[in-house]
Amino acid sequence: MTSSHFNAPIQARMYAKTLHKVIWVVAVVASMGLLAPPLFFVAAKKRVVSMAVPVIYAVIIYGSAMAATVLGNPKNWEGGVLTITMIVAAVHAAILDTDWKPGR
C-alpha cells in the first residue's frame, strides 16, 4: 500500500523567480547551513516538502553545535558535520522546484 503523500501534487511553487532560488542557496551556503531549517520550514508550509524535513535539518545542525559545546570539539568533528549538512542543504534547496509544472 502506498501513501497518497508520495504522488501528491506540489501545492505552490517554492521560488517565484530564479533570483529567489539563487538567494536562498547562497544564504544557506553563507550561513554554513544555519539557515537551512527556516528555508525548509517555508517549503513545508507551502507543502513542497514534508514537515519532517526542517525538523531533521534543525536537529542535525543545531544539535551538533550544542553537542560540540557540551562535549567539546577536540577533533573538529562539528565542522565536518556542518560542512556536509550545508552541502546537502544547498543541493536540496537548489532542486526543490525541479518537478513543478504550471497548472498542477
Steps between C-alpha positions, in 0.01 A plus 500: 500500500644837404443827673313776322779739602745343252301599194331810639538806277709790615261760637701814425822598333791534737679769301323764291815590305846357445643788704305378806655155462850649474445716808379204710783271392762771562345575842520132597863479389603835653347408836672156499158337495359685799223648282400162355226425757313830437521446121356151526238617751376743233506215247303280740239772552462516119470117500806459281668273757386313808501679837757243615767646270556828691491307828771262379719788379451687829588194709815431299622860474406644838539168684856452378589856599357450851662158538837644400458774759409256775732210410788698358632499147851351521520365145282765336222254422241779518655678202474184294138440595405861420689494169334179382158621615554836328585329170197269523270792592629718215447226242158420648403870487615524138286207384179582690305626198635271231182294462254789523283545191252779432140399545560230762 
